[in-house]
Amino acid sequence: MCNNCVQKEYPDRGNTCLENGSYLINYVGCAKCHQRDFVLISNKATEDEDGEEIVTYDHVCKNCDHTIARHEYTFSVVDDYQEYTMLCLLCGKAEDSISVLPDDPRQTAPLF
């Protein structure tokens, strides 16, 4: 992957996990052709391993097909929670956990 194409390597995105798309704010331009144009997605693949969905794809320069970054997104259900993770040089790193129940037990205030 190309750290010269991004402003910051693996920026912290908190709980924002992207299954598709690109974080263009972090893109400074292609280090190979020196153009700042659209970033395309190529080689997208989805795997399902033991109940975990893994989506991977490459961010590539629209003009010269230079590979900017490899994107990995995962989704799984653990106990009563949907777990999401993202790891990408361009889009950053993030993880999130959301309850599948109507009321998240972690958000409930104690009675006493």
Salt bridges, closest charged atoms under 4 A:
ASP37 OD2 - LYS62 NZ 3.64
ASP58 OD1 - ARG70 NH1 2.87
ASP104 OD2 - ARG106 NH2 3.14
